[in-house]
Amino acid sequence: MIVNPDIERFLLELLPERNPVFHEMEQVAARQNIPIVGPVVGNFLAQLVRIARARRIFELGSAIGYSTAWLALAAGPDAEVHYTDWSGDKAAVAREYLRRLGLLDRVVFHVGDAVEALRASPGEFDFIFNDIEKTRYLEVLELAPAKLRPGGLLVSDNALWHGRVLQPSDESSRQVWQLDYELSRRPDFVTSLVPLRDGLLVAFKLMHG
């Protein structure tokens, strides 16, 4: 555990009530061992979207659409939220959840390679959420900053990678560590690592010129 379990429980108690569909998704993810960000991080992502006034959002790695739903809900009825996953089956499940939440018309679906979908999507985004395989984090680091508008946010999940960034000894932990380190030192970004759940790296793209 990165966060003390008692603190984690307290954070959960502070959350406002959420749609029962979110609870259902959390239960399904727990039973089927599907990684999701959980309600504390979901609520924080929604807050970041509102602060940034993000409308055009790209999510790399969406699974059953749990974080997609938080992003789309916060971005509002005029949003364009891009969902990505390798699995057509997971995309179908996500589509049904988003329909039940009344968010389906805000979401663009990409089934296949998330990085290539971002590369092929024209224009800039207000918010990019990175939650794909950790062995591809450096690909995201190479591509995503150029796809983000000045004043936008690039947020990466699992930025602490279960604490393995302290002694990165495998490819996943090395790539997470390098993304944390390089984004934190880029002069065109202001970056903070927030120790919620497994860590969120929040990088704000400066508005030069």
Backbone as a chain_set.jsonl record, in Angstrom:
{"seq": "MIVNPDIERFLLELLPERNPVFHEMEQVAARQNIPIVGPVVGNFLAQLVRIARARRIFELGSAIGYSTAWLALAAGPDAEVHYTDWSGDKAAVAREYLRRLGLLDRVVFHVGDAVEALRASPGEFDFIFNDIEKTRYLEVLELAPAKLRPGGLLVSDNALWHGRVLQPSDESSRQVWQLDYELSRRPDFVTSLVPLRDGLLVAFKLMHG", "coords": {"N": [[0.836, -1.193, 0.0], [0.587, 2.191, -0.886], [-0.638, 4.441, 0.216], [-1.537, 4.968, 3.586], [-3.755, 2.592, 4.968], [-5.817, 3.451, 6.738], [-5.96, 6.164, 6.188], [-6.73, 5.958, 3.527], [-9.32, 4.898, 3.817], [-10.502, 7.063, 5.115], [-10.343, 9.021, 3.094], [-12.135, 7.898, 1.267], [-14.492, 8.156, 2.723], [-14.893, 10.88, 2.572], [-15.79, 11.37, 0.028], [-18.26, 12.635, -2.264], [-21.608, 11.365, -2.842], [-21.999, 8.991, -5.472], [-23.136, 8.025, -8.758], [-24.992, 4.974, -8.871], [-24.116, 3.262, -10.901], [-21.372, 3.615, -11.05], [-20.578, 2.369, -8.669], [-21.288, -0.25, -9.319], [-19.515, -0.766, -11.447], [-17.108, -0.664, -10.052], [-17.362, -2.908, -8.405], [-17.511, -4.986, -10.315], [-14.988, -4.701, -11.518], [-13.36, -5.388, -9.333], [-14.092, -8.078, -8.911], [-13.351, -9.27, -11.334], [-10.726, -8.68, -11.553], [-9.868, -6.373, -12.915], [-7.948, -3.626, -13.603], [-8.682, -0.475, -12.283], [-8.959, 3.096, -11.674], [-10.271, 3.738, -9.346], [-12.544, 5.299, -6.912], [-11.541, 7.549, -5.436], [-9.336, 8.554, -6.88], [-10.682, 8.838, -9.316], [-12.514, 10.887, -8.69], [-10.662, 12.923, -8.215], [-9.473, 13.185, -10.757], [-11.707, 14.146, -12.126], [-11.984, 16.609, -10.879], [-9.607, 17.868, -11.734], [-10.132, 18.032, -14.496], [-12.245, 19.854, -14.481], [-10.983, 22.105, -13.362], [-9.102, 22.653, -15.372], [-10.836, 23.236, -17.355], [-11.34, 21.434, -19.365], [-12.308, 20.116, -22.469], [-11.769, 18.607, -24.71], [-10.531, 15.51, -24.627], [-8.158, 12.904, -24.212], [-7.796, 9.542, -23.556], [-5.481, 7.12, -22.727], [-5.691, 3.85, -22.612], [-8.328, 2.362, -21.43], [-10.044, 0.271, -20.646], [-12.868, -0.959, -19.002], [-14.09, 1.454, -19.078], [-14.226, 3.027, -16.782], [-12.629, 5.236, -15.71], [-12.963, 6.783, -17.955], [-15.641, 7.468, -17.762], [-15.677, 9.142, -15.468], [-14.101, 11.255, -16.475], [-15.619, 12.125, -18.709], [-18.028, 12.853, -17.518], [-17.247, 15.031, -15.937], [-16.335, 16.798, -17.878], [-18.518, 17.721, -19.297], [-21.519, 18.348, -21.365], [-20.693, 19.087, -23.939], [-18.393, 17.779, -24.456], [-15.571, 15.926, -25.849], [-14.434, 12.938, -25.549], [-11.909, 10.63, -25.801], [-11.823, 7.218, -25.935], [-9.764, 4.364, -25.444], [-8.766, 1.029, -26.115], [-7.348, -2.248, -26.383], [-9.137, -4.336, -26.539], [-12.07, -5.376, -28.043], [-14.213, -6.513, -26.72], [-14.073, -5.427, -24.115], [-14.468, -2.775, -24.817], [-17.116, -2.89, -25.682], [-18.432, -3.463, -23.271], [-17.756, -1.144, -21.855], [-19.068, 0.745, -23.448], [-21.756, 0.153, -22.901], [-21.949, 0.735, -20.146], [-21.389, 3.499, -20.23], [-23.531, 4.347, -21.758], [-25.645, 3.856, -19.97], [-25.013, 5.724, -18.05], [-25.597, 8.027, -19.363], [-23.674, 9.221, -20.964], [-22.698, 8.484, -23.388], [-22.767, 9.825, -25.85], [-20.705, 11.595, -25.71], [-18.335, 10.345, -26.113], [-15.665, 9.042, -28.018], [-14.742, 6.114, -29.608], [-11.878, 4.031, -29.765], [-10.645, 1.081, -30.834], [-7.905, -0.846, -30.396], [-4.459, -0.015, -30.852], [-3.489, 2.276, -28.483], [-1.568, 4.366, -28.438], [-1.022, 4.745, -31.146], [-3.55, 5.528, -31.942], [-3.765, 8.001, -30.657], [-1.69, 9.321, -31.968], [-2.754, 9.434, -34.542], [-4.933, 11.061, -34.26], [-6.258, 14.157, -35.092], [-5.262, 17.557, -34.33], [-5.053, 19.358, -31.128], [-5.213, 18.406, -27.646], [-7.005, 19.074, -24.602], [-6.576, 17.698, -22.309], [-4.816, 14.887, -21.395], [-4.897, 11.583, -20.46], [-2.874, 9.16, -19.212], [-2.69, 5.785, -19.057], [-1.739, 3.3, -19.866], [0.035, 0.229, -20.758], [2.919, -0.068, -18.768], [5.36, -0.438, -19.945], [5.24, 1.087, -22.148], [5.363, 3.702, -21.545], [7.387, 5.512, -22.198], [6.995, 5.911, -24.894], [4.63, 7.351, -24.774], [5.585, 9.61, -23.437], [7.207, 10.643, -25.422], [5.371, 11.319, -27.429], [2.956, 12.548, -26.39], [3.278, 15.249, -25.216], [3.42, 17.009, -27.434], [0.897, 16.755, -28.458], [-0.72, 18.069, -26.76], [-2.456, 20.942, -25.745], [-1.13, 24.244, -25.001], [-1.394, 25.095, -21.601], [-2.8, 22.861, -21.028], [-3.311, 19.591, -19.479], [-1.295, 16.797, -18.749], [-1.702, 13.723, -17.461], [-0.515, 11.02, -15.648], [-1.112, 7.718, -14.646], [-0.296, 5.402, -11.949], [2.192, 6.359, -11.125], [3.931, 5.88, -9.087], [4.189, 3.2, -9.135], [3.688, 0.947, -7.397], [5.657, 1.47, -5.558], [7.974, 0.681, -6.766], [9.448, 2.443, -8.25], [11.397, 3.459, -6.639], [13.532, 1.732, -6.653], [14.16, 0.968, -9.507], [14.043, -1.9, -11.301], [13.143, -3.412, -13.382], [11.702, -3.392, -16.714], [9.207, -2.092, -16.782], [9.117, -0.572, -14.341], [11.382, 0.989, -14.734], [10.639, 2.546, -16.95], [8.43, 3.964, -15.951], [9.712, 5.393, -13.876], [11.466, 6.937, -15.464], [9.702, 8.504, -16.998], [8.476, 9.978, -14.904], [10.748, 11.342, -13.936], [11.785, 12.76, -16.199], [9.617, 14.343, -17.124], [9.273, 15.939, -14.896], [11.441, 17.594, -15.042], [11.304, 19.005, -17.367], [11.407, 22.119, -19.028], [9.137, 23.208, -20.152], [6.96, 22.35, -18.771], [5.108, 22.258, -15.697], [5.258, 20.189, -12.991], [3.831, 17.808, -10.756], [3.984, 15.115, -8.441], [1.484, 13.273, -7.198], [0.647, 11.558, -4.336], [-1.69, 9.762, -4.359], [-3.476, 6.737, -4.147], [-1.798, 4.739, -6.32], [-0.111, 6.691, -7.11], [-0.153, 9.69, -8.985], [1.028, 11.431, -11.712], [1.002, 14.712, -12.415], [1.089, 16.944, -14.931], [1.442, 20.16, -16.066], [1.181, 21.986, -18.981], [3.073, 24.673, -19.921], [2.221, 28.038, -20.946], [3.825, 29.444, -23.129], [4.751, 32.432, -24.787]], "CA": [[0.0, 0.0, 0.0], [1.288, 3.471, -0.896], [-1.339, 5.287, 1.182], [-1.965, 4.288, 4.794], [-5.14, 2.121, 4.788], [-6.758, 4.28, 7.49], [-6.115, 7.394, 5.398], [-7.514, 5.576, 2.347], [-10.723, 4.811, 4.239], [-10.961, 8.428, 5.378], [-10.547, 9.655, 1.787], [-13.376, 7.352, 0.72], [-15.61, 8.732, 3.473], [-15.069, 12.279, 2.183], [-16.318, 11.493, -1.334], [-19.709, 12.8, -2.434], [-22.29, 10.191, -3.372], [-21.864, 8.871, -6.912], [-24.139, 7.217, -9.433], [-24.842, 3.537, -8.587], [-23.377, 2.581, -11.972], [-19.963, 3.621, -10.648], [-20.413, 1.295, -7.677], [-21.344, -1.522, -10.046], [-18.254, -0.92, -12.176], [-16.071, -0.966, -9.064], [-17.539, -4.299, -7.978], [-17.132, -5.844, -11.443], [-13.531, -4.632, -11.651], [-12.765, -6.153, -8.232], [-14.328, -9.51, -9.127], [-12.678, -9.739, -12.541], [-9.329, -8.245, -11.498], [-9.649, -5.355, -13.938], [-7.42, -2.438, -12.918], [-9.329, 0.824, -12.465], [-8.344, 4.1, -10.805], [-11.002, 3.821, -8.088], [-13.33, 6.524, -6.776], [-10.787, 8.704, -4.947], [-8.609, 9.098, -8.037], [-11.68, 9.275, -10.285], [-12.995, 12.199, -8.261], [-9.569, 13.886, -8.415], [-9.393, 13.439, -12.199], [-12.834, 15.005, -12.486], [-11.654, 17.954, -10.407], [-8.6, 18.421, -12.652], [-10.816, 18.362, -15.751], [-13.007, 21.088, -14.267], [-10.027, 23.203, -13.187], [-8.509, 22.954, -16.68], [-11.932, 23.485, -18.301], [-11.021, 20.553, -20.496], [-13.427, 19.61, -23.256], [-11.247, 17.588, -25.628], [-9.745, 14.665, -23.72], [-7.723, 11.618, -24.76], [-7.399, 8.583, -22.531], [-4.713, 5.978, -23.221], [-5.946, 2.7, -21.762], [-9.623, 2.698, -20.83], [-10.679, -0.938, -20.101], [-14.34, -0.97, -18.995], [-14.59, 2.82, -19.191], [-14.456, 3.637, -15.469], [-12.078, 6.593, -15.695], [-13.611, 7.493, -19.062], [-16.9, 8.016, -17.252], [-15.348, 10.288, -14.618], [-13.63, 12.346, -17.335], [-16.719, 12.614, -19.535], [-18.996, 13.503, -16.641], [-16.704, 16.328, -15.527], [-16.092, 17.678, -19.029], [-19.771, 18.343, -19.686], [-22.242, 17.817, -22.537], [-20.022, 19.406, -25.206], [-17.067, 17.14, -24.419], [-15.141, 14.89, -26.788], [-13.522, 12.107, -24.765], [-11.462, 9.504, -26.624], [-11.618, 5.959, -25.239], [-8.902, 3.437, -26.18], [-8.438, -0.269, -25.525], [-7.093, -3.301, -27.364], [-10.194, -5.342, -26.522], [-13.412, -5.029, -28.476], [-15.153, -6.943, -25.678], [-14.076, -4.406, -23.056], [-15.09, -1.576, -25.386], [-18.569, -3.108, -25.681], [-18.852, -3.311, -21.878], [-17.646, 0.281, -21.557], [-20.122, 1.445, -24.179], [-23.019, -0.041, -22.192], [-21.902, 1.535, -18.919], [-21.474, 4.917, -20.582], [-24.922, 4.578, -22.167], [-26.463, 3.908, -18.758], [-24.681, 6.973, -17.362], [-25.983, 9.155, -20.209], [-22.439, 9.873, -21.412], [-22.201, 7.823, -24.592], [-22.614, 10.747, -26.984], [-19.492, 12.413, -25.505], [-17.164, 9.467, -26.175], [-15.193, 8.491, -29.296], [-14.112, 4.834, -29.283], [-10.789, 3.487, -30.572], [-10.262, -0.273, -30.437], [-6.595, -1.099, -30.992], [-3.284, 0.575, -30.218], [-3.834, 3.595, -27.958], [-0.573, 5.358, -28.842], [-1.242, 5.04, -32.564], [-4.798, 6.283, -32.033], [-3.431, 9.387, -30.308], [-0.871, 9.864, -33.058], [-3.589, 9.647, -35.724], [-6.017, 12.006, -33.972], [-5.821, 15.514, -35.443], [-5.458, 18.642, -33.381], [-4.516, 19.278, -29.774], [-6.15, 18.034, -26.593], [-6.939, 19.853, -23.363], [-6.274, 16.809, -21.193], [-4.438, 13.53, -21.81], [-4.731, 10.68, -19.314], [-2.019, 8.047, -19.614], [-2.85, 4.638, -18.157], [-1.521, 2.081, -20.643], [1.106, -0.633, -20.266], [4.02, 0.768, -18.292], [6.482, -0.582, -20.878], [5.043, 2.019, -23.269], [5.292, 5.058, -21.012], [8.306, 6.406, -22.901], [6.318, 6.292, -26.139], [3.704, 8.428, -24.407], [6.413, 10.782, -23.143], [7.696, 11.176, -26.691], [4.283, 11.798, -28.29], [1.837, 13.284, -25.798], [3.431, 16.693, -25.024], [3.124, 17.74, -28.668], [-0.538, 16.642, -28.724], [-1.403, 18.77, -25.682], [-2.453, 22.401, -25.93], [-0.596, 25.021, -23.887], [-2.407, 25.215, -20.57], [-3.439, 21.568, -20.839], [-2.762, 18.685, -18.468], [-0.932, 15.404, -19.031], [-1.77, 13.026, -16.185], [-0.12, 9.615, -15.776], [-1.445, 6.876, -13.507], [0.734, 4.462, -11.473], [3.473, 7.062, -11.164], [4.805, 5.28, -8.067], [4.286, 1.796, -9.558], [3.773, 0.09, -6.208], [6.91, 1.773, -4.877], [9.13, 0.136, -7.488], [10.263, 3.528, -8.814], [12.512, 3.733, -5.735], [14.631, 0.887, -7.124], [13.626, 0.425, -10.765], [14.872, -3.032, -11.701], [12.563, -4.066, -14.556], [11.404, -2.421, -17.76], [8.045, -1.286, -16.391], [9.483, 0.412, -13.317], [12.342, 1.928, -15.322], [9.944, 3.511, -17.812], [7.647, 4.857, -15.083], [10.679, 6.296, -13.25], [11.994, 7.889, -16.438], [8.645, 9.475, -17.296], [8.392, 10.867, -13.741], [11.95, 12.154, -13.835], [11.963, 13.666, -17.339], [8.563, 15.356, -17.138], [9.495, 16.843, -13.761], [12.557, 18.48, -15.343], [11.097, 19.72, -18.625], [11.13, 23.533, -18.768], [7.833, 23.602, -20.683], [5.918, 21.778, -17.921], [5.186, 22.277, -14.233], [4.834, 18.817, -12.709], [3.774, 17.339, -9.373], [3.607, 13.727, -8.237], [0.488, 13.256, -6.122], [0.648, 10.173, -3.841], [-2.979, 9.099, -4.204], [-3.498, 5.351, -4.622], [-0.472, 4.311, -6.774], [0.605, 7.86, -7.612], [-0.561, 10.369, -10.214], [1.926, 12.497, -12.151], [0.174, 15.761, -13.006], [2.007, 17.843, -15.635], [0.773, 21.297, -16.687], [1.975, 22.526, -20.086], [3.128, 26.128, -19.813], [1.716, 28.816, -22.09], [4.849, 30.373, -23.56], [4.442, 33.272, -25.946]], "C": [[0.878, 1.253, 0.0], [0.69, 4.396, 0.165], [-1.736, 4.435, 2.387], [-3.43, 3.86, 4.666], [-6.177, 2.94, 5.548], [-7.01, 5.604, 6.776], [-6.967, 7.112, 4.163], [-8.999, 5.502, 2.689], [-11.301, 6.195, 4.502], [-11.231, 9.169, 4.069], [-11.839, 9.177, 1.141], [-14.599, 7.947, 1.415], [-15.901, 10.166, 3.039], [-15.743, 12.452, 0.822], [-17.814, 11.783, -1.329], [-20.319, 11.53, -3.009], [-22.176, 10.179, -4.888], [-22.94, 7.939, -7.463], [-23.921, 5.729, -9.118], [-24.103, 2.764, -9.673], [-21.889, 2.563, -11.662], [-19.687, 2.519, -9.635], [-20.397, -0.07, -8.364], [-20.048, -1.786, -10.792], [-17.114, -1.278, -11.228], [-16.148, -2.42, -8.611], [-17.124, -5.275, -9.078], [-15.617, -5.868, -11.609], [-12.839, -5.446, -10.566], [-12.923, -7.654, -8.465], [-13.496, -10.058, -10.274], [-11.215, -9.309, -12.615], [-8.978, -7.314, -12.657], [-9.126, -4.102, -13.245], [-8.198, -1.18, -13.292], [-8.723, 1.805, -11.475], [-9.026, 4.194, -9.448], [-11.625, 5.187, -7.884], [-12.555, 7.744, -6.284], [-10.026, 9.362, -6.092], [-9.588, 9.576, -9.106], [-12.209, 10.656, -9.965], [-11.937, 13.275, -8.471], [-9.384, 14.204, -9.894], [-10.507, 14.375, -12.646], [-12.577, 16.448, -12.047], [-10.634, 18.618, -11.332], [-9.226, 18.835, -13.98], [-11.565, 19.682, -15.605], [-12.081, 22.285, -14.098], [-9.45, 23.646, -14.529], [-9.552, 23.361, -17.711], [-11.723, 22.67, -19.576], [-12.306, 20.072, -21.164], [-12.977, 18.481, -24.191], [-10.2, 16.776, -24.871], [-9.385, 13.367, -24.427], [-7.239, 10.745, -23.62], [-6.688, 7.398, -23.176], [-4.876, 4.827, -22.238], [-7.205, 2.891, -20.945], [-10.385, 1.514, -20.25], [-12.201, -0.852, -20.159], [-14.928, 0.439, -18.935], [-14.827, 3.529, -17.871], [-13.915, 5.074, -15.413], [-12.635, 7.426, -16.839], [-14.874, 8.179, -18.577], [-16.657, 9.229, -16.354], [-14.928, 11.5, -15.465], [-14.774, 12.97, -18.124], [-17.76, 13.351, -18.707], [-18.531, 14.908, -16.27], [-16.595, 17.305, -16.686], [-17.369, 18.313, -19.578], [-20.321, 17.87, -21.016], [-21.578, 18.094, -23.88], [-18.662, 18.719, -25.335], [-16.864, 16.173, -25.582], [-14.053, 14.094, -26.068], [-13.189, 10.858, -25.572], [-11.116, 8.319, -25.73], [-10.702, 5.078, -26.085], [-8.73, 2.139, -25.405], [-8.204, -1.268, -26.653], [-8.31, -4.19, -27.574], [-11.538, -4.799, -26.986], [-14.456, -5.427, -27.448], [-15.221, -5.915, -24.553], [-14.724, -3.114, -23.558], [-16.609, -1.697, -25.39], [-19.134, -2.949, -24.272], [-18.833, -1.831, -21.495], [-18.77, 1.074, -22.215], [-21.464, 1.338, -23.444], [-23.048, 0.747, -20.881], [-22.074, 3.021, -19.228], [-22.873, 5.279, -21.072], [-25.811, 4.735, -20.949], [-26.208, 5.189, -17.96], [-25.08, 8.21, -18.157], [-24.812, 9.908, -20.797], [-21.964, 9.398, -22.785], [-21.944, 8.793, -25.732], [-21.387, 11.65, -26.845], [-18.217, 11.64, -25.815], [-16.924, 8.962, -27.588], [-14.406, 7.225, -28.965], [-13.024, 4.482, -30.291], [-10.464, 2.102, -30.031], [-8.967, -0.612, -31.164], [-5.519, -0.392, -30.189], [-3.57, 2.016, -29.784], [-2.864, 4.677, -28.419], [-0.778, 5.738, -30.306], [-2.543, 5.807, -32.766], [-4.574, 7.745, -31.676], [-2.641, 10.04, -31.425], [-1.735, 10.244, -34.261], [-4.695, 10.675, -35.502], [-5.55, 13.428, -34.25], [-6.045, 16.498, -34.304], [-4.858, 18.375, -32.017], [-5.629, 18.919, -28.79], [-5.936, 18.919, -25.374], [-6.398, 19.019, -22.209], [-5.947, 15.444, -21.781], [-4.201, 12.716, -20.549], [-4.04, 9.418, -19.78], [-2.139, 6.912, -18.605], [-2.696, 3.323, -18.929], [-0.412, 1.243, -20.016], [2.329, 0.213, -19.91], [5.246, 0.659, -19.198], [6.323, 0.303, -22.108], [5.001, 3.474, -22.796], [6.253, 6.01, -21.734], [7.781, 6.786, -24.278], [5.341, 7.432, -25.886], [4.476, 9.716, -24.141], [6.904, 11.447, -24.428], [6.588, 11.86, -27.487], [3.363, 12.812, -27.625], [2.076, 14.782, -25.619], [3.1, 17.518, -26.265], [1.639, 17.714, -29.009], [-1.378, 17.402, -27.697], [-1.338, 20.273, -25.927], [-1.717, 23.073, -24.772], [-1.706, 25.302, -22.878], [-3.135, 23.919, -20.291], [-2.704, 20.719, -19.817], [-2.479, 17.31, -19.052], [-0.83, 14.696, -17.693], [-1.45, 11.552, -16.42], [-0.44, 8.866, -14.497], [-0.253, 5.978, -13.157], [2.126, 5.082, -11.478], [4.433, 6.606, -10.074], [5.013, 3.795, -8.305], [4.591, 0.876, -8.377], [5.085, 0.293, -5.436], [8.151, 1.33, -5.626], [9.982, 1.217, -8.145], [11.44, 3.87, -7.91], [13.749, 2.928, -6.106], [14.18, 0.217, -8.422], [14.524, -0.666, -11.34], [14.311, -3.821, -12.879], [12.106, -2.978, -15.523], [10.228, -1.524, -17.383], [8.439, -0.195, -15.406], [10.486, 1.423, -13.846], [11.639, 2.979, -16.169], [9.086, 4.47, -16.994], [8.579, 5.867, -14.42], [11.163, 7.35, -14.236], [10.953, 8.92, -16.833], [8.507, 10.466, -16.149], [9.546, 11.872, -13.753], [12.019, 13.191, -14.962], [10.87, 14.732, -17.397], [8.769, 16.376, -16.024], [10.586, 17.869, -14.051], [12.409, 19.222, -16.667], [10.748, 21.175, -18.344], [9.772, 23.999, -19.282], [6.67, 23.013, -19.884], [6.186, 22.121, -16.455], [4.525, 20.985, -13.768], [4.856, 18.53, -11.214], [3.389, 15.863, -9.352], [2.718, 13.666, -6.99], [0.364, 11.818, -5.615], [-0.74, 9.662, -3.456], [-2.887, 7.712, -4.823], [-2.087, 4.915, -5.021], [0.306, 5.461, -7.41], [0.061, 8.38, -8.923], [0.46, 11.461, -10.514], [1.096, 13.5, -12.929], [1.1, 16.813, -13.607], [1.219, 18.892, -16.396], [1.682, 21.88, -17.763], [1.913, 24.044, -20.066], [2.716, 26.816, -21.105], [2.743, 29.872, -22.472], [4.353, 31.181, -24.747], [2.994, 33.634, -26.01]], "O": [[1.809, 1.359, 0.799], [1.416, 5.048, 0.916], [-2.216, 3.313, 2.227], [-4.271, 4.677, 4.292], [-7.297, 3.113, 5.067], [-8.135, 6.105, 6.761], [-7.82, 7.918, 3.792], [-9.838, 5.991, 1.932], [-12.45, 6.471, 4.156], [-12.238, 9.867, 3.949], [-12.559, 9.968, 0.532], [-15.618, 8.21, 0.775], [-17.042, 10.617, 3.131], [-16.212, 13.541, 0.493], [-18.553, 11.251, -0.5], [-19.614, 10.712, -3.599], [-22.246, 11.23, -5.525], [-23.563, 7.174, -6.727], [-22.779, 5.27, -9.102], [-23.522, 1.716, -9.393], [-21.209, 1.588, -11.98], [-18.681, 1.817, -9.731], [-19.589, -0.935, -8.028], [-19.536, -2.905, -10.774], [-16.257, -2.097, -11.561], [-15.122, -3.083, -8.454], [-16.463, -6.277, -8.805], [-15.028, -6.928, -11.818], [-11.845, -6.121, -10.836], [-11.984, -8.418, -8.239], [-12.991, -11.178, -10.201], [-10.545, -9.544, -13.62], [-7.932, -7.452, -13.291], [-9.808, -3.563, -12.374], [-8.354, -0.862, -14.471], [-8.045, 1.393, -10.533], [-8.423, 4.681, -8.491], [-11.286, 6.136, -8.591], [-12.875, 8.866, -6.674], [-10.066, 10.581, -6.254], [-9.355, 10.607, -9.739], [-12.34, 11.501, -10.85], [-12.256, 14.4, -8.854], [-9.164, 15.36, -10.255], [-10.283, 15.285, -13.445], [-12.915, 17.39, -12.763], [-10.777, 19.791, -11.677], [-8.881, 19.883, -14.527], [-11.524, 20.528, -16.498], [-12.356, 23.362, -14.627], [-9.32, 24.84, -14.801], [-9.206, 23.783, -18.815], [-11.905, 23.154, -20.693], [-13.261, 19.675, -20.496], [-13.716, 17.526, -24.429], [-9.133, 17.279, -24.52], [-10.2, 12.798, -25.153], [-6.39, 11.145, -22.824], [-7.235, 6.751, -24.07], [-4.275, 4.826, -21.164], [-7.167, 3.511, -19.882], [-11.29, 1.714, -19.439], [-12.77, -0.69, -21.239], [-16.136, 0.597, -18.76], [-15.547, 4.526, -17.827], [-14.653, 6.009, -15.107], [-12.768, 8.643, -16.712], [-15.148, 9.326, -18.932], [-17.357, 10.234, -16.47], [-15.35, 12.626, -15.201], [-14.888, 14.193, -18.201], [-18.311, 14.36, -19.147], [-19.315, 15.857, -16.285], [-16.746, 18.512, -16.497], [-17.304, 19.338, -20.256], [-19.681, 17.087, -21.718], [-21.868, 17.41, -24.861], [-17.877, 19.047, -26.225], [-17.809, 15.682, -26.199], [-12.902, 14.523, -25.989], [-14.084, 10.116, -25.978], [-10.231, 8.405, -24.878], [-10.839, 5.04, -27.308], [-8.568, 2.152, -24.185], [-8.782, -1.153, -27.734], [-8.5, -4.739, -28.659], [-12.079, -3.868, -26.388], [-15.479, -4.755, -27.313], [-16.309, -5.572, -24.09], [-15.439, -2.442, -22.816], [-17.311, -0.72, -25.13], [-20.202, -2.362, -24.097], [-19.777, -1.328, -20.886], [-19.35, 1.97, -21.601], [-22.216, 2.31, -23.371], [-24.063, 1.359, -20.546], [-22.831, 3.714, -18.549], [-23.348, 6.389, -20.831], [-26.64, 5.643, -20.896], [-27.102, 5.677, -17.269], [-24.917, 9.33, -17.673], [-24.923, 11.096, -21.099], [-20.94, 9.864, -23.284], [-21.001, 8.607, -26.501], [-21.065, 12.395, -27.771], [-17.128, 12.213, -25.786], [-17.846, 8.514, -28.269], [-13.501, 7.26, -28.131], [-13.211, 4.612, -31.501], [-10.049, 1.971, -28.88], [-8.931, -0.661, -32.393], [-5.661, -0.198, -28.981], [-3.858, 2.874, -30.619], [-3.285, 5.784, -28.753], [-0.714, 6.915, -30.662], [-2.635, 6.645, -33.663], [-5.132, 8.633, -32.32], [-2.9, 11.188, -31.786], [-1.482, 11.253, -34.919], [-5.328, 11.114, -36.462], [-4.54, 13.861, -33.695], [-6.899, 16.299, -33.44], [-4.248, 17.335, -31.77], [-6.815, 19.103, -29.065], [-4.845, 19.441, -25.143], [-5.835, 19.553, -21.254], [-6.717, 14.907, -22.577], [-3.415, 13.099, -19.683], [-4.552, 8.694, -20.634], [-1.744, 7.052, -17.447], [-3.421, 2.358, -18.683], [0.026, 1.505, -18.896], [2.721, 1.101, -20.667], [6.081, 1.563, -19.219], [7.163, 0.279, -23.007], [4.643, 4.369, -23.561], [5.955, 7.198, -21.864], [8.087, 7.868, -24.78], [5.237, 8.363, -26.684], [4.061, 10.792, -24.573], [7.002, 12.671, -24.502], [6.833, 12.869, -28.149], [3.024, 13.829, -28.23], [1.145, 15.553, -25.852], [2.554, 18.616, -26.149], [1.167, 18.56, -29.768], [-2.607, 17.378, -27.758], [-0.286, 20.808, -26.277], [-1.683, 22.526, -23.67], [-2.813, 25.695, -23.247], [-3.997, 23.869, -19.414], [-1.622, 21.076, -19.35], [-3.309, 16.733, -19.754], [0.03, 15.027, -16.877], [-2.043, 10.914, -17.289], [-0.092, 9.307, -13.401], [0.672, 5.812, -13.952], [3.113, 4.418, -11.795], [5.624, 6.913, -10.13], [5.923, 3.197, -7.731], [5.583, 0.148, -8.355], [5.555, -0.613, -4.747], [9.269, 1.575, -5.171], [11.111, 0.95, -8.556], [12.391, 4.507, -8.36], [14.876, 3.377, -5.901], [13.855, -0.971, -8.428], [15.629, -0.39, -11.808], [14.926, -4.788, -13.328], [12.121, -1.793, -15.192], [10.258, -0.321, -17.643], [8.126, 0.977, -15.617], [10.452, 2.59, -13.456], [11.989, 4.158, -16.122], [9.018, 5.659, -17.306], [8.282, 7.062, -14.397], [11.261, 8.527, -13.889], [11.282, 10.096, -16.988], [8.428, 11.672, -16.385], [9.347, 13.078, -13.603], [12.283, 14.366, -14.708], [11.155, 15.895, -17.685], [8.466, 17.556, -16.202], [10.656, 18.901, -13.384], [13.295, 19.987, -17.049], [9.884, 21.449, -17.511], [9.3, 25.067, -18.895], [5.514, 23.162, -20.279], [7.335, 22.257, -16.032], [3.373, 20.715, -14.106], [5.766, 18.947, -10.498], [2.566, 15.418, -10.151], [3.155, 13.97, -5.88], [0.007, 10.933, -6.393], [-0.936, 9.182, -2.339], [-2.295, 7.533, -5.887], [-1.244, 4.735, -4.142], [1.26, 5.238, -8.155], [-0.162, 7.616, -9.862], [0.728, 12.316, -9.669], [0.548, 13.176, -13.982], [1.818, 17.498, -12.878], [0.419, 18.561, -17.271], [2.829, 22.229, -17.484], [0.837, 24.633, -20.178], [2.84, 26.264, -22.198], [2.563, 31.054, -22.18], [3.628, 30.674, -25.602], [2.575, 34.338, -26.928]]}, "num_chains": 1, "name": "protein.A"}
